[in-house]
Amino acid sequence: MVDIVGLFYRVFMFIMILSLTIFISLRVKRYPKNLRHLMLLAAIFSGIGTFGRFIDILVLFVPVPFAPEIHIITHIVSVGGIIWVFILIMLSLETYYIPLTSIVQTKGKKKAGASYLVLSSNIIHDVIEFLQDINEPVLIFTRYPHLYENENIKKIWVTTADSNGVSPTALHVLQDIAIKFASENEGSIIILDCVEYLVIYNGFKSVFKLLVSLKDHLMVRGATLIIFADPTALDESEIALLKREFHSL
């Protein structure tokens, strides 16, 4: 006779772990590149746990070869794997949330003319977080101007598709706009969230020259330059150059 309590427990655990597997699998593509493979691993390990729990139910009704071994192996692999993935996800999140927290905490305490680098794999979210409660005049060069709703922010759309924007190859135009804005707005903040896009069209060397030149021009005008860059889209040598020239946050 089947143990009703035991069956209920096994079915309940199977449904819970199966639901987790399906939930993670359906959301994998929503995550940035550096987290996507971790979420995929989480789905795989959760799937292994689901298989183990299915065998736990099946063994109550029919003989299953090596059922105890399957139970132990799937349990160890799934639990250990999910814990390992969770740790990696935490470490990955810390690489941009901790810098973001640092820069938010120093709002209003920034040195005039300073330039900062924020390495982030979720740039739009982090820029939006940073812009909350900002009182200084802000100019932002972006690929997604419609995502920044604050009316006090001047947005420059970097695009090749519209005459209302600025072409990514027109680096001198971007620099002129930034210098003019800094000259007309004391204590302003200039934000660039599309470094990777500019690199695609101009190469890293040209973009780096722009950033360094812009840094110098804004420094003498007392404006703050903040560059948001995705570390997964740049080489280590390129990141090292940026870190050498700009304060890391």
N, C-alpha and C positions, 0 to 999 in steps of 0.2 A: 504494500500500500504506500502511495506517495505521501511524504511528509508535507502537509499543506503549508505549515509555517515556513519550512525550508524552501518550498517551491515559490511561495510569495516573495521571500527575500531574494531568491536568485532571479526571478522575473523582474522584480523592482530594480535590482542592480543592473541587469541587462538593459532595461529600458533607459535608465539614467545615463549609462555610459554610451549607449547607441545614440541617444539624443545629443550628447556632447560631441560625438564624432561627426554627426550630421551638421550640427551648428558650426563647428570649426571649419568643416569642409566647404560649406556654403559661403564663408566669409574670408577665405584665404586671399582672394583676388583684391579685397578691399584694402589690404595692408601694403605699406611701402615695401620696396624691393628687399631691404635688409631684414624685414620681419616676415616676409611672405614665406621664405623657406622654413623658418622656425614654426610658423603656424601649420605648414604642411607636415612637418615632422610631428607636431602635436596631434594632428588628425590621424597620422599613421599609428602612433603609439596608442591613441585612444581606440583606434580600430582593432588593434591587437587585443586590448582589454575586452572589447565587445565580443570578439571571437571566443576568448577564454570563458566569458560569462555564458555565452550560448552553449558551449560544451558542458558547463556546469548544470544547465537546465536539461540538456539532452541526455545526460548520463542518468537522470532520474527515471527515464523511460526505456532506454535501450543501452546495451553495453557499448562503451566507447573505448577502443584500445588506447592505452597510455593516458587515460583521463587525468589521473593525479599529476603526472608529469606535465601535461598540457596546462593544467590549472596553475601549477607553480611557475612554470616558465612564462606564461602570458602575464601572470600577475606581476612578476618581478620586472619583466621588460616594459610593460605598460606604465606601471607606477614609477619605476626608475626613470624611464624615458620622459614622461610628462614633467617630473620634477626637474630633470636636467634642462628641458626646453624652457620651463618657467624661469629658471635661473638665467639662462641666456637671454630671454626676452627682457628681464629686469635690467641686465647689464646693458643691453642695447638701448633701452629706453633712457637709462641714465646718461648715455652719451649725448643726448640733446635736451632732456628735460632739466638736468642739473645746470647746464650752461644757460638755458632759458631762465630758470629761476634766478640765477646769479645776475643776469642782465636786467631782469624786472626789478630786483631788489635794489639795483643801483640807479634806478630812474631818478633823475634830478641830482645825482651825485657824480655824474660823468664829467670828466675834465673837458673844458671847452677845446674844440679842435682835435679831440681824440678819435681814433678809428678802431672799430671792433670787428671781430670775426666770430660768427656763431655757426658752428657745424651742426647741421640738423638734417634728419631724414624725413621730417614732416614739416617742411618749411612754411607752408601757408598757415597751418594751425599755429605754429610758433610765432609767426609775425603778427597774426591777429591777437594772440595773447599779449604780445609785447605792446601793441598799440593801445591796449586798454588803459584808460586814465592818463594818456600822454597829453600834456598841455602845450608842449613846444610845437612850432610849425613843422610839418612833416612832408617830405617829398619822397615818393616811393616809385622806383622803376620796377615794373612787374609784368608778368605774363597774364595775371588774373586780376585786372583792376576791379571787376564787378564783385569780387569777394571782400573788398575793403569798403565798408559802407559809411565810415566816418566822413562827414562832409568837410571837416577841417583838414583832411589829408589831400594833398595834390597827387594825383596818380598819373603816371606816364606809362602807357601801354607799349611794351616792346613787342613789335610784330611786323611781319611782312605782308599782312593781309588787308590792312586798312590805312588810308591816308591820314587818319586821325592819330595814328600811333607813330612810333619812331622805329625805323628799321634797326635790327640787331647789328647790322654792319656799319651803322652810322655812329661809331663810338665817340667821335668828336662832338656830335650833336648831343649825346647823352651828357657828356662832360660840360658842355656849355650851359645846358639847362640846369644842371646841378649847381654850377658856380653862380649863375644868375639868381637862383632861388636862395642860396646861402647869403649872397650879397644883399638881397632885399628883405631877408627875414633873420633877424638876430637870434642866435642860439638855436638855429634850426637843426633838424635831424634828417639826414639823407639815408634812405634804405634801398638796398639792391637785393632782390630776391630771385634773380634769374641769371646768376653767374654761369650755370651750366649751359643755358640757352645761348648766351653770348659766346661761350667757348666753342660751341658747335659751328658757329658761323665765322668766327675770327681766329680760332686757335687760342690756346692758353696764354702764350707769350704776349699777344696783343691785348688781351683782356687784363692781364696782370699789369702791363704798362699803364693802361687806363686807370686801374684801381689805385696804383701808386701815385700817379699824377693827380688824380682826383683827391686823394688823401692830402697831398701837399697843398693844393688849392683851397680845400675846405679848412685845413688847419689854420691858415693865416686869416681866415674869415670867422673863426670861432664856431664853426659848424661841426656836428658829429656825424661820422660816416659809420653805418652798420651794414655789414655784408653777411647775408645768410647764404650758406652753401651746403650742398648735399655731399657728404664725404664719400658716399658710394659712387658718385659720378666723376670723381677726380682721382688722379694718381697720387700716391703717397708723396712723391717729390713736389707735386703742385700744392698739396695741402701744407707741406713743410714751408714752402715759399710764402704762402699766405700767412701762416702762423708767425713767420719771422718778421713780416712787415706790419701785421695787425695784431692788436691785443686779443687773445682768445678768451671767450666767455662761455 
